[in-house]
Amino acid sequence: MSSKPDPQRMEKIVSLCKRRGFIFQSSEIYGGLNGFWDYGPLGVELKNNLKQYWWRVMVRERDDVVGLDGSILMNRAVWKASGHEDTFSDPMVDCRTCKARLRADQLIEKSGVKQCPNCGGKDLTEARAFNLMLKTFIGATEDESAVTYLRPETAQSIFVQFKNVLDTSRKKLPFGIAQIGKAFRNEINPRNFTFRSREFEQMELEYFCRAEQGLDLLAYWLKERLRFYQDIGITRQRLHVIDVLETERAFYSQGTFDIEYDFPFGRQELEGVAYRTDYDLMQHQKASGKSLEYFDEETKQKFVPHVVEPSAGVDRTVLALICEAYSEDEAPDEKGKMETRIVLRFHPRMAPIKCGIFPLLKNKEQLVAKAKEIVDLLRPQMNVFYDESGAIGRRYRRQDEAGTPFGVTVDFETLGEKDAALRDTVTLRERDSMKQERVKISELSQLLLTRVA
Ligand code: GAP
């Protein structure tokens, strides 16, 4: 895959996502809802694997990070203090010709003249700020006093709960608070499949530190996050680090890196890693009147910590995983004729199904019983899929398309009919190489666990 946009490839990916149950349009039978998506049986497994791996490396495997699961709706005062109510907006432009509402940065420019990307119209309104927060009301009255917003980022509950977490976890600086959860933005123009949605999930870490540690930790977290993407199977060459210019970063940030990925629709942001100074805690301290200071027992000084924030999108990473994994190659059909094979080459640790389990023939009771025994053996450890219908080659293809890295076939040798030495062994097929090896059922679970961990 090159970094050049490839709309045809994207079309194939979108269609595979629907056909195989990764991602569906929300409310599809009613015509859908723009910017909202549902994850099907394979999609939800993929997404859960991503979130669990993030949690594992960012929280569980570290001594210096703890977790939080904050509420989606918060006191409106939070959004006033954070600046979201006044400034969380995108510049919006209307096309007077086709009536499209557009983000000002999505206009196309020809010979120095801005045009509508839909109809080419040049009759455009002036840009005006459009607040991206989704408003709602709490309680029985729908007046100003009942207004709040669906959170546009998960970070604010971490800042607001900073003191409670500090007091209960008794962590010393530097330490972090991590959260995975839903966020909502009333995007002017949701597009590129799930890339820009109105409801999405974030995986955010707020890593609190002393002011003098901020820039070093920014570099540290950028490195960690790049390693994370490689550990889930994203090729380093398709990741790009943008050092955001001072004029383009938030005024309080002393350094921001964007991590971008070569999607088939172009190079776009996956994650931001930002050194936000003490801005967020200071804002909440001022607005709430409550101290958000840290007491340094050695120096006996009190101060408001600074923070470095790696903030990633779950849905964008899922999309990158699917785009990265999608490939077409050639494989022989039942009659030995070469045909196109669609394979999702997920890293085994991300794959929604880890192993397909197939009795060679569905009408041979002993084969079926043995295959079901293997299902019961593996199921407590990993997500497996039992399939007895159709020719074995077809069953392999179906799992290749779902991205299943391993396939186990129970055949007559498993029953020891041809060679007693092969009793209770199965063939283990690897998705990418299509190579097969003979393994003992008793060793299967350990062998697979080491490959999918
Ligand atoms: N707390 C910082 C923050 O929210 P952001 O750059 O606005 O920063 C962080 O968002 C990440 O959340 C993005 O890099 C992206 O992965 C994801 N994200 C933001 N808006 C999104 C949208 N409309 N649809 C899907 N993901 C989105």
Residues whose N, C-alpha, C, O or C-beta is under 5 A from the ligand:
A	BS01	GAP	P152 E153 A155 R185 T194 F195 R196 S197 F200 Q202 E269 L270 E271 G272 S311 A312 G313 R316
